[in-house]
Amino acid sequence: MTRRSALALGAAALAAPAFASAQALETVHIAGVPEDSITPAVWAVEKGIFRRHGLDVQLEAQHSGAAVTAGVAGGSYQFGKSSMISMLVAFAHSAPIVIVAPGGLYEPSDANEAVIVRADSPIRTGADLNGKIVAVSAINDLYTIGTRAWADAHGGDSSTIKFVELPISAVAAALDAGRIDAGGTIDPDLQEAVATGKVRVLCDPNGAIAPRFMYTGWMSTLDFARANRATCDKFRAALQESARYVNGHMPETVDVMSKFTSIPASVFASMPRVQSALTVDVKLLQPLIDTCAKYKAIPNSFDARDLIDPALR
């Protein structure tokens, strides 16, 4: 064997393990709305955490939880991050979906959503909302359920409130023009609106649901979860590793998330950041299920365990 042949054979031998490793990666397609609770997934893609767990993850941004849920149910995505309410509604209408991994946690200290009113509005209590027009991004979404719960807990009758759909970006202008009396919004639109001095925060609606609950989660279909246990385990393990790191190192994620969400880094850095749950906990799911049933976003309440991947029950 010539020296050149020996060197070539040695190089091929060294390259073979890397090639085999790359070939062994399982490709999965995932999607989610580009908001803060998707940070662990974005970080896991950017930093190779999914790859270390044997997955080649293709992440796609979607415009709504309903679109993500439809994509998962239809097989376009193996996993999808959605608002819990989108999942609850789909599950209540017999969609064969299950939660396979945890998502974002609502905690009062990290609240980034609010119902706002004009700065000169007389509305200050739940009773003041009786008969008023309140803008939400979608009827029976988290803003709707939370606002109703807050109004009823503060002397109001939420059945008298007229909810109208309006893009979050249009809420502040609609308040200023007097077309609505109150509206739900989220950062960075919330910060920008309050900074004008024309509006003020009326309430944190999520706090009326529970002091702590999971408001987003990662789903798959029941059939996929049953048939692909190893894939689900890898996905969960990678997300948990990433979430554990991200929860303690939020400033490091600003540039990555600014790019993914198209929110300027300076704005993203000033926003309250969302902590991620590390496990799927029934106690973090049941309060939202019960509140959604109370206000008929879903027909009836049910045991949160029914929505969880059987491998985690």
C-alpha positions in Angstrom: 0.0 0.0 0.0 1.4 3.4 -1.0 1.7 6.2 1.6 -1.0 8.2 -0.3 -3.4 5.2 -0.2 -2.8 4.7 3.5 -3.5 8.3 4.3 -6.7 8.2 2.2 -7.9 5.1 4.0 -7.2 6.6 7.4 -9.1 9.8 6.5 -12.0 7.7 5.3 -12.0 5.8 8.6 -12.0 8.9 10.6 -14.9 10.4 8.6 -17.0 7.3 8.8 -18.2 7.7 12.4 -19.2 11.3 11.8 -21.1 10.4 8.7 -22.8 7.5 10.4 -23.8 9.8 13.3 -25.3 12.3 10.9 -27.1 9.6 9.1 -28.5 8.3 12.4 -30.3 11.6 13.2 -34.1 11.3 12.9 -35.8 14.2 11.2 -38.8 15.7 12.9 -40.9 18.7 11.9 -42.2 20.9 14.7 -44.0 24.3 14.8 -45.2 27.0 17.1 -46.3 30.5 17.4 -43.2 32.8 17.7 -43.7 34.0 21.3 -41.5 33.6 24.4 -42.6 30.1 25.5 -41.0 28.6 22.4 -37.6 29.8 23.5 -36.4 26.4 24.7 -37.1 24.8 21.3 -35.4 27.7 19.4 -32.4 27.5 21.7 -32.2 23.7 21.4 -32.1 24.0 17.6 -29.6 26.8 17.6 -27.2 25.2 20.1 -27.4 21.6 18.8 -29.2 20.2 21.8 -31.8 18.3 19.7 -29.0 16.9 17.6 -27.2 15.6 20.7 -30.3 13.7 21.5 -30.5 12.2 18.0 -33.0 14.5 16.4 -32.7 16.7 13.3 -35.5 19.2 14.2 -37.0 21.4 11.5 -38.7 24.3 13.3 -41.4 26.4 11.6 -43.1 29.5 12.9 -46.9 29.5 12.7 -49.3 32.4 13.0 -51.7 30.7 15.5 -52.2 27.9 17.9 -55.2 26.7 15.9 -52.9 26.4 12.8 -50.3 24.5 14.8 -53.0 22.1 16.1 -54.4 21.5 12.6 -50.9 20.8 11.3 -50.2 18.3 14.0 -53.6 16.6 13.6 -53.0 16.5 9.8 -49.5 15.0 10.0 -47.5 18.1 8.8 -45.8 18.3 12.1 -44.8 15.6 14.6 -44.8 18.0 17.5 -46.4 21.4 17.9 -46.5 24.2 20.5 -49.9 25.7 21.0 -51.8 27.6 23.6 -53.5 25.3 26.0 -56.9 26.7 25.1 -56.4 25.7 21.4 -55.5 22.2 22.6 -58.4 22.0 25.0 -60.9 23.0 22.3 -59.5 20.6 19.8 -59.4 17.8 22.4 -63.0 18.5 23.4 -64.0 18.1 19.8 -62.4 14.7 19.6 -59.1 15.6 18.0 -56.7 12.7 18.8 -54.0 14.9 20.4 -52.0 14.5 23.6 -49.5 16.7 25.5 -46.0 15.2 25.1 -43.9 18.0 26.7 -44.5 21.1 28.9 -44.5 24.7 27.7 -44.7 28.1 29.2 -45.8 28.9 32.8 -48.0 31.7 33.8 -46.6 33.3 37.0 -47.6 36.7 38.3 -44.0 37.9 38.6 -43.5 37.2 34.9 -46.8 38.5 33.6 -46.5 39.9 30.1 -50.2 40.2 29.2 -52.8 42.6 30.4 -56.2 44.1 29.8 -55.8 47.8 29.1 -58.1 50.8 29.1 -57.7 54.5 28.2 -55.8 56.5 30.8 -58.9 58.6 31.5 -61.3 55.6 31.6 -63.6 55.3 34.6 -63.3 51.5 34.4 -61.5 50.2 37.5 -63.5 47.2 38.8 -65.2 44.2 37.4 -68.6 45.8 37.8 -67.3 48.7 35.6 -66.9 46.2 32.7 -70.6 45.3 32.7 -72.1 45.9 29.3 -68.7 47.2 27.9 -66.9 46.2 24.7 -63.7 44.3 25.2 -61.3 43.4 22.4 -59.7 40.0 22.4 -57.5 38.3 19.7 -60.1 35.5 19.3 -63.4 34.7 21.0 -62.9 32.3 23.9 -59.2 32.7 23.9 -57.1 33.2 27.0 -57.9 36.9 27.1 -61.6 36.2 27.0 -61.5 33.5 29.7 -59.2 35.5 32.0 -61.2 38.7 31.6 -64.4 37.0 32.4 -62.9 35.3 35.5 -61.4 38.7 36.6 -64.7 40.6 36.1 -66.7 38.0 38.0 -64.2 38.0 40.9 -64.3 41.8 41.2 -68.0 42.5 41.4 -69.0 42.2 37.7 -71.2 40.1 35.6 -69.1 38.8 32.7 -72.1 37.5 30.8 -72.9 41.2 30.0 -69.5 41.9 28.4 -69.5 42.2 24.6 -66.3 40.6 23.3 -65.0 41.5 19.8 -62.1 40.1 17.9 -59.3 42.5 17.1 -55.6 42.1 16.3 -53.4 42.8 19.3 -51.5 45.5 17.4 -54.8 47.4 16.8 -56.0 47.5 20.4 -54.3 50.7 21.5 -55.6 52.6 18.5 -59.1 51.3 19.0 -59.0 52.5 22.6 -57.8 55.9 21.6 -60.6 56.2 19.0 -63.2 55.1 21.5 -64.3 52.0 19.4 -63.7 49.7 22.4 -63.7 50.1 26.2 -60.9 47.7 27.0 -58.7 45.2 25.3 -56.3 42.4 25.8 -52.7 42.8 24.8 -49.2 41.4 25.3 -45.6 42.6 25.1 -44.1 44.2 23.2 -47.4 45.9 22.2 -48.3 46.3 25.9 -45.1 48.1 26.7 -45.4 50.4 23.7 -49.0 51.3 24.5 -48.4 52.1 28.2 -45.4 54.2 27.2 -47.6 56.6 25.3 -49.4 57.6 28.4 -52.7 57.2 26.6 -53.6 53.8 28.2 -53.2 52.1 31.6 -53.3 48.5 32.8 -56.7 47.5 34.2 -55.8 44.0 35.2 -53.7 40.9 34.7 -56.5 38.5 33.5 -54.5 35.3 33.8 -54.2 35.8 37.6 -57.9 35.2 37.9 -57.6 31.7 36.4 -54.9 30.5 38.9 -51.8 31.8 40.6 -49.7 29.5 38.5 -50.6 27.4 35.4 -49.2 26.1 32.1 -50.6 28.2 29.3 -48.8 26.5 26.4 -47.6 23.0 25.8 -46.2 20.7 23.1 -48.6 18.2 21.5 -48.5 15.3 19.2 -51.2 12.9 18.0 -52.0 9.9 20.2 -51.1 7.5 17.4 -47.7 9.1 16.9 -46.9 9.1 20.6 -47.8 5.5 21.0 -45.9 4.3 17.9 -42.8 6.5 18.5 -42.0 6.3 22.2 -38.2 6.7 21.6 -38.7 9.8 19.5 -41.0 11.4 22.1 -38.5 10.6 24.8 -35.7 12.2 22.9 -37.8 15.3 22.2 -38.8 15.7 25.8 -35.3 15.1 27.1 -33.9 17.7 24.7 -36.6 20.3 25.6 -36.1 19.7 29.3 -32.3 20.2 29.0 -32.8 23.4 27.0 -35.6 24.7 29.3 -33.5 24.1 32.4 -30.7 26.1 30.9 -32.9 28.9 29.4 -34.8 29.4 32.7 -31.5 30.5 34.3 -29.9 32.3 31.4 -32.6 34.4 29.8 -30.3 37.3 28.7 -28.3 34.9 26.6 -31.3 34.1 24.5 -32.2 37.6 23.5 -30.4 37.7 20.1 -31.6 34.3 19.1 -35.2 35.0 20.0 -35.1 38.5 18.5 -34.2 36.9 15.2 -36.9 34.3 15.4 -39.7 36.6 16.5 -38.6 39.7 14.6 -38.8 41.7 17.8 -35.9 44.2 18.1 -33.3 42.8 20.6 -33.5 46.0 22.7 -37.2 45.6 23.1 -37.0 41.8 23.7 -34.4 42.4 26.4 -36.7 44.7 28.4 -39.7 42.4 28.3 -40.7 40.1 31.2 -39.5 36.7 30.3 -41.5 33.4 30.5 -40.3 30.5 32.6 -40.8 27.1 31.2 -42.3 24.1 33.0 -39.9 21.2 33.3 -42.5 18.4 33.6 -46.1 17.9 32.6 -47.9 18.4 35.9 -51.7 17.8 36.2 -51.9 20.6 38.8 -50.7 23.1 36.2 -53.4 22.0 33.7 -56.6 21.4 35.7 -57.3 25.0 36.7 -57.4 26.2 33.1 -59.5 23.2 32.0 -62.1 23.9 34.8 -62.2 27.7 34.0 -62.7 27.0 30.2 -65.6 24.7 31.1 -67.1 27.3 33.4 -67.2 29.9 30.7 -68.2 27.3 28.0 -65.0 27.6 25.9 -65.3 23.8 26.1 -68.5 21.9 26.7 -67.5 20.2 29.9 -64.5 19.8 32.3 -62.5 16.6 32.2 -59.5 15.1 34.0 -56.3 16.7 32.8 -54.7 13.2 32.7 -56.9 12.4 29.7 -55.0 15.0 27.7 -51.5 13.8 28.6 -49.4 11.3 26.7 -50.1 7.9 28.3 -46.3 7.4 28.8 -46.4 10.3 31.3 -49.5 9.5 33.2 
